[in-house]
């Protein structure tokens, strides 16, 4: 997904492609220096990496280069080799202790949250249903109206669409289904089969304006396309119980709790943070809400756009957001480059 040294493709909202010069800044690279950015292999992370490359190159005079990345390899490389300089979207819980040790030893810095809401999980239902029946915004209201959630195979039961088999969330959703006593209220766990099957069931419900209830997560293209409401259990988050029971297969006595948000952060090397203060300051401010990212992911999916094209779309159409992340001087350079 990295961009060539001479040109890349720019896609306007009218799907018009033209050639643009490389993102390498016309400002002297001495203003900043060489910077490497991990271009992770999922859509939101690749989008952010390409936004960072453009802004650091055009706004701050960096010689910013994208290199392929993934959570564990990138985190390990930053700890052991001091490169890349920036991991724009790192889901930190998967390797939190080593990262914290790296910060303690002044090899790394947590620059800030790349997703300001964190990774978000929950039980969701369509907004049009909540608009019609406001009580459905809470689990108490949902449990009183199983008749609104049509089962695909059994007219006597209500459907709860579970996370796909083999995914970690299959365990947590099933445990919360038990904790909320949903079976005794007429619901049955429905196996969605796959991620595509789960998202397809939402699309089908939306097309027919029918009821749908199930597990989902954000940021995702699906929640960008279909306006959904996360059901409030009224419990808050019991993080200890979530980790020790809800996420564990065979949990004997699961209790209701909302999902804790996943920590999704931008991590940089200490060298970058200390030597490139202005560029680092931008990274600390750059954060996407899940609502914005959902819309961007939906646009990427609809247009089959990779990270570089999505970054162009974001920078062109969401100026009010990115201007808050950069200095006034950098903003004018970025605007001119676009």
TIVEXMI-95062 format. One record per residue (C-alpha): residue in three letters; x, y, z. Coordinates in pm, whole numbers. Layout:
# TIVEXMI-95062
   res       c1       c2       c3
   ALA        X        Y        Z
...
# end
This chain:
# TIVEXMI-95062
   res       c1       c2       c3
   UNK        0        0        0
   UNK      301      233        6
   UNK      321      505     -256
   UNK      578      522     -533
   UNK      854      784     -529
   UNK      720      969     -831
   UNK      344      965     -826
   UNK       29      818     -684
   UNK     -334      816     -781
   UNK     -579     1069     -651
   UNK     -948      979     -646
   UNK    -1197     1261     -611
   UNK    -1543     1205     -471
   UNK    -1656     1198     -835
   UNK    -1428      896     -889
   UNK    -1203     1108    -1114
   UNK     -841      986    -1110
   UNK     -552     1220    -1183
   UNK     -181     1200    -1124
   UNK      -22     1393     -837
   UNK      341     1439     -731
   UNK      471     1216     -456
   UNK      385     1305     -102
   UNK      751     1387      -37
   UNK      755     1745       80
   UNK      877     2035     -129
   UNK     1003     2176      199
   UNK     1355     2072      284
   UNK     1361     1736      459
   UNK     1610     1892      698
   UNK     1307     2050      865
   UNK     1225     1706      996
   UNK     1432     1418      858
   UNK     1363     1057      767
   UNK     1054      905      926
   UNK      923      549      882
   UNK      552      473      936
   UNK      398      127      972
   UNK      128       69      711
   UNK      -73     -203      884
   UNK     -267     -459      682
   UNK     -620     -352      773
   UNK     -820      -61      633
   UNK     -840      187      919
   UNK     -471      153     1005
   UNK     -365      192      641
   UNK     -583      502      608
   UNK     -424      661      916
   UNK      -72      569      802
   UNK     -130      738      466
   UNK     -280     1046      633
   UNK       27     1065      856
   UNK      261     1031      559
   UNK       93     1316      372
   UNK       71     1549      671
   UNK      425     1483      794
   UNK      566     1520      442
   UNK      372     1822      324
   UNK      309     1997      656
   UNK      627     1929      851
   UNK      895     1866      590
   UNK      960     1505      681
   UNK     1089     1246      438
   UNK      810     1009      541
   UNK      811      652      414
   UNK      551      379      458
   UNK      669       28      540
   UNK      451     -285      576
   UNK      340     -366      932
   UNK      124     -577     1159
   UNK       56     -558     1532
   UNK      302     -805     1682
   UNK      587     -775     1425
   UNK      573     -395     1429
   UNK      560     -368     1807
   UNK      846     -614     1845
   UNK     1057     -434     1582
   UNK     1005      -98     1751
   UNK     1112     -247     2083
   UNK     1415     -433     1954
   UNK     1536     -227     1657
   UNK     1385      118     1712
   UNK     1197      110     1383
   UNK      959      200     1237
   UNK      932      542     1401
   UNK      552      540     1413
   UNK      284      273     1454
   UNK      -28      483     1380
   UNK     -293      233     1498
   UNK     -173      -26     1746
   UNK     -429     -237     1934
   UNK     -220     -231     2248
   UNK     -395     -488     2467
   UNK     -243     -772     2265
   UNK      108     -677     2377
   UNK       51     -419     2651
   UNK      317     -536     2900
   UNK      610     -529     2652
   UNK      497     -188     2525
   UNK      472      -49     2877
   UNK      819     -187     2950
   UNK      948      -13     2637
   UNK      800      316     2759
   UNK      952      264     3103
   UNK     1293      203     2947
   UNK     1253      519     2731
   UNK     1257      331     2403
   UNK      893      403     2313
   UNK      620      657     2379
   UNK      243      626     2380
   UNK      168      933     2168
   UNK     -209      924     2214
   UNK     -522      742     2108
   UNK     -557      685     1735
   UNK     -923      590     1796
   UNK    -1051      833     2057
   UNK    -1343      604     2150
   UNK    -1122      296     2158
   UNK    -1215      -27     1987
   UNK    -1586      -67     2061
   UNK    -1786     -389     2107
   UNK    -2144     -447     2207
   UNK    -2493     -574     2133
   UNK    -2643     -361     1856
   UNK    -2978     -307     1684
   UNK    -3095      -78     1401
   UNK    -3160      285     1486
   UNK    -3493      283     1299
   UNK    -3615       22     1547
   UNK    -3510      232     1848
   UNK    -3674      536     1688
   UNK    -3998      338     1672
   UNK    -3956      172     2013
   UNK    -3731      391     2232
   UNK    -3727      138     2518
   UNK    -3513      -91     2299
   UNK    -3211      128     2376
   UNK    -3183      -68     2703
   UNK    -3153     -443     2758
   UNK    -3466     -436     2974
   UNK    -3665     -304     2681
   UNK    -3513     -559     2444
   UNK    -3595     -854     2670
   UNK    -3959     -746     2684
   UNK    -3996     -747     2304
   UNK    -3860    -1074     2161
   UNK    -4140    -1057     1905
   UNK    -3948     -781     1722
   UNK    -3645     -997     1646
   UNK    -3740    -1252     1384
   UNK    -3561    -1587     1397
   UNK    -3448    -1712     1051
   UNK    -3564    -2071     1119
   UNK    -3808    -2078     1412
   UNK    -4116    -1858     1440
   UNK    -4143    -1937     1810
   UNK    -3803    -1788     1897
   UNK    -3626    -1454     1876
   UNK    -3281    -1431     1718
   UNK    -2959    -1305     1868
   UNK    -2682    -1311     1605
   UNK    -2359    -1426     1765
   UNK    -1999    -1349     1673
   UNK    -1865    -1595     1410
   UNK    -1738    -1937     1530
   UNK    -1374    -1944     1631
   UNK    -1349    -1572     1702
   UNK    -1273    -1467     2061
   UNK    -1590    -1260     2068
   UNK    -1798    -1576     2019
   UNK    -1715    -1667     2380
   UNK    -1780    -1323     2528
   UNK    -2110    -1275     2344
   UNK    -2235    -1620     2446
   UNK    -2139    -1560     2810
   UNK    -2322    -1227     2811
   UNK    -2623    -1393     2644
   UNK    -2629    -1628     2945
   UNK    -2562    -1352     3197
   UNK    -2856    -1150     3064
   UNK    -3085    -1457     3084
   UNK    -3183    -1406     2722
   UNK    -3283    -1768     2661
   UNK    -3556    -1749     2924
   UNK    -3689    -1439     2747
   UNK    -3736    -1629     2420
   UNK    -3404    -1560     2245
   UNK    -3173    -1811     2082
   UNK    -2811    -1772     1973
   UNK    -2791    -1777     1593
   UNK    -2462    -1885     1436
   UNK    -2376    -1627     1172
   UNK    -2122    -1862     1010
   UNK    -1868    -1595      921
   UNK    -1793    -1225      940
   UNK    -1956    -1182      600
   UNK    -2259    -1376      720
   UNK    -2293    -1152     1025
   UNK    -2267     -829      827
   UNK    -2496     -973      561
   UNK    -2766    -1037      819
   UNK    -2754     -669      918
   UNK    -2777     -560      553
   UNK    -3074     -791      494
   UNK    -3258     -657      800
   UNK    -3196     -299      686
   UNK    -3326     -368      336
   UNK    -3648     -508      482
   UNK    -3661     -264      777
   UNK    -3691     -562     1013
   UNK    -3565     -618     1364
   UNK    -3207     -736     1419
   UNK    -3011     -793     1738
   UNK    -2658     -920     1773
   UNK    -2291     -871     1846
   UNK    -2087     -623     1643
   UNK    -1786     -396     1680
   UNK    -1648      -59     1570
   UNK    -1491       93     1378
   UNK    -1625     -101     1080
   UNK    -1763      -27      735
   UNK    -2092     -192      835
   UNK    -2158       61     1111
   UNK    -2068      334      865
   UNK    -2331      213      619
   UNK    -2605      116      864
   UNK    -2694      336     1157
   UNK    -2701      113     1464
   UNK    -2755      170     1837
   UNK    -2553       -8     2105
   UNK    -2780     -158     2371
   UNK    -2719      -24     2722
   UNK    -2706     -302     2983
   UNK    -2729      -46     3264
   UNK    -2431     -208     3436
   UNK    -2133        2     3339
   UNK    -1806     -186     3282
   UNK    -1673     -448     3521
   UNK    -1333     -489     3358
   UNK    -1204     -746     3604
   UNK    -1506     -973     3563
   UNK    -1493     -923     3186
   UNK    -1132    -1044     3171
   UNK    -1162    -1323     3427
   UNK    -1500    -1463     3326
   UNK    -1679    -1315     3026
   UNK    -1387    -1377     2790
   UNK    -1324    -1729     2925
   UNK    -1483    -2041     2782
   UNK    -1670    -2235     3050
   UNK    -1719    -1934     3278
   UNK    -1946    -2076     3549
   UNK    -2126    -1764     3669
   UNK    -2119    -1484     3409
   UNK    -2263    -1150     3517
   UNK    -2378     -865     3292
   UNK    -2120     -602     3203
   UNK    -2069     -370     2912
   UNK    -1764     -439     2696
   UNK    -1462     -232     2799
   UNK    -1320      -24     2514
   UNK    -1004     -165     2359
   UNK     -697       57     2386
   UNK     -602      168     2033
   UNK     -301      398     2037
   UNK      -32      561     1830
   UNK      311      445     1943
   UNK      635      616     1845
   UNK     1001      558     1917
   UNK     1162      780     2176
   UNK     1409      900     1912
   UNK     1131     1031     1690
   UNK      945     1193     1981
   UNK     1252     1372     2115
   UNK     1415     1473     1785
   UNK     1104     1566     1584
   UNK      905     1759     1842
   UNK      667     1936     1603
   UNK      589     1619     1409
   UNK      544     1425     1732
   UNK      302     1691     1858
   UNK       84     1625     1554
   UNK       76     1250     1629
   UNK      -38     1323     1986
   UNK     -336     1522     1856
   UNK     -435     1299     1563
   UNK     -735     1089     1667
   UNK    -1044      962     1486
   UNK    -1383      908     1647
   UNK    -1543      574     1565
   UNK    -1831      757     1396
   UNK    -1591      929     1153
   UNK    -1388      615     1096
   UNK    -1703      406     1033
   UNK    -1799      649      754
   UNK    -1449      641      606
   UNK    -1437      261      611
   UNK    -1776      246      440
   UNK    -1646      483      171
   UNK    -1335      268      127
   UNK    -1544      -45       84
   UNK    -1789      115     -157
   UNK    -1506      254     -371
   UNK    -1267      -40     -329
   UNK    -1014      221     -218
   UNK     -680      144      -57
   UNK     -524      356      215
   UNK     -361      618       -9
   UNK     -688      693     -191
   UNK     -884      700      135
   UNK     -631      944      282
   UNK     -688     1178      -15
   UNK    -1063     1150       38
   UNK    -1031     1227      409
   UNK     -792     1520      368
   UNK    -1006     1671       91
   UNK    -1344     1631      262
   UNK    -1274     1649      636
   UNK    -1059     1961      663
   UNK    -1235     2080      978
   UNK    -1113     1766     1155
   UNK     -748     1751     1047
   UNK     -690     2125     1091
   UNK     -737     2072     1465
   UNK     -437     1836     1466
   UNK     -177     2057     1300
   UNK      -16     2400     1339
   UNK     -155     2691     1136
   UNK      160     2698      923
   UNK      142     2325      853
   UNK     -229     2351      770
   UNK     -163     2602      494
   UNK      112     2384      343
   UNK     -114     2078      352
   UNK     -403     2271      199
   UNK     -178     2396      -81
   UNK      -48     2045     -148
   UNK     -403     1914     -185
# end
